[in-house]
Amino acid sequence: MSVEKVLKLIKDEEVKVVDLRFVDLLGTWQHFSVPAHVIEEDTFTEGLGFDGSSIRGWQSINESDMLVVPDADSAFLDPFTEVTTLNMVCCILDPITKQPYPKHPRYIAYKAQEYLKSTGIADTAYFGPELEFFILDSIRYDIKQNASYYYLDSQEGIWNSGKDEEPNLGYKIRNKEGYFPVAPTDSLQDLRTEMILNLEKVGIEVETHHHEVATAGQCEIDMKFDTLLNMADKVLKYKYIVKNTAAMYGKTVTFMPKPIFGDNGTGMHSHQSLWKDGKPLFAGNLYAGLSEIAMYYMGGIIKHGKAIAAFTNPTVNSYKRLVPGFEAPINLAYSSRNRSAALRIPMYSSSPKAKRVEVRFPDPSSNPYLAFSAMLMAGIDGILNKIDPGEPLDKNIYDLPPQELANVPKAPGSLEEALQALEDDHEFLLKGDVFSEDLIKTWIDYKREKELKPYSMSINPIEFFMYFDV
């Protein structure tokens, strides 16, 4: 959408408020709103000012002034606000140099796309993430000096099978049995349908929606694939739409990787492929119908898997999901159809256009701009350096004998391990000035200080269960 069309839309729809949004370092949308009359043609070049020192991981207080410059093509009418509101995603500029801010994740995604083109390998990277989430009826949590707890609930939760609900109708989902049952067991059909209608209102094409494996309202809505930057934008739109639609129904949504003990966690399986001049590059006559480029791309993901996990699985909670026995893969291997491998080659279609690689270890707590960019950069490194992904593992990896399993590289077992891997292995991210040493250091320092440190010092209720009587 051009600037002229945005200004016309504001007039035609009688927009009263324009909401300006940008993504912070960790992947959360930030925003402020202005009366519609403030938005003029030069706003799209001159921008509007804000305090960058109040944004996590960004500017110091002595360099706090920054600019938001709206991207006209990102404009969409908000389906939730009472007053007609137009939302626009923004770029971030330095007010002195007018250069893009190097730690703005959206700019990093833009640079990743440009770097791909500069290599001559391809001109387009497509991403199709599958975001899972839990729809809950309530959530309470607190941490104090003398107490710590969380309590979540869902009418579908198997723990409510004996609850007096006046009446209890008995349709509770047993652990790992939530995949595809019809109503009344799946109680969330209408809510998910409302979510996809709202997603399509804001220009997101939806392919499917369904209940997921876990008890207690685990769901999935799949978007049609798009280019890296556009898809990262859509992921944040998706979260906004899903959360707000649920709130209108009196429910809440979490994208935490592992909110429920003893059942499947929440992933963001990320399908990806490279194209050039309108032609797919991942189709060929090698394993599972892949090309040499696709094999090397997987080699890069496997080689740098531990490092990119610091971006694709960036929370302490992420590693409660990456454990043996569930569908989240902990072994860095590839296979066709096999969902216990970290990289899967879907075999639903023989069309070259459908040939892609599904990276299964990412989760939706990630910042999509950084996660997608990190995976692309690892894949490019694999292609440029012809990194062999090794032999496929076409069997259930969880059933492998110990001596065979020992030869399979593992995903990190903790955020601490992932951050150390990123610290040791990030040269591939610096190519083309896509990521910077400053951003990587800021990311590692923030995660260690703001997340790992308080987590390591806090006391978990299970410690009382195991150790109080020592």
Salt bridges, closest charged atoms under 4 A:
ASP12 OD2 - LYS8 NZ 2.57
ASP19 OD2 - ARG21 NE 2.66
ASP19 OD1 - HIS31 ND1 2.68
ASP24 OD2 - ARG56 NH2 2.73
GLU46 OE1 - LYS98 NZ 3.63
ASP71 OD2 - ARG106 NH2 2.93
ASP78 OD2 - ARG21 NH2 3.26
GLU114 OE2 - LYS117 NZ 3.32
GLU130 OE1 - HIS269 ND1 3.43
GLU130 OE2 - HIS271 NE2 2.73
ASP137 OD1 - LYS251 NZ 2.40
ASP142 OD2 - LYS144 NZ 3.75
ASP153 OD2 - LYS163 NZ 3.79
GLU156 OE1 - HIS211 NE2 2.66
GLU165 OE1 - LYS172 NZ 2.96
GLU177 OE1 - ARG174 NE 2.82
ASP186 OD2 - ARG192 NH2 2.71
GLU220 OE2 - HIS210 NE2 3.70
ASP226 OD2 - LYS234 NZ 2.80
ASP233 OD2 - ARG106 NH2 2.82
GLU358 OE2 - HIS269 ND1 3.38
GLU358 OE2 - HIS271 NE2 3.88
GLU358 OE1 - ARG344 NE 2.53
GLU358 OE2 - ARG360 NH1 2.89
ASP381 OD2 - HIS304 NE2 2.69
GLU404 OE2 - LYS395 NZ 2.95
GLU417 OE2 - LYS306 NZ 3.12
GLU423 OE2 - ARG448 NH1 3.26
ASP425 OD2 - HIS304 ND1 2.81
GLU437 OE1 - HIS426 NE2 3.09
ASP438 OD2 - LYS103 NZ 3.81
ASP445 OD2 - LYS441 NZ 2.62
GLU449 OE2 - LYS453 NZ 3.51
GLU451 OE2 - LYS447 NZ 2.89
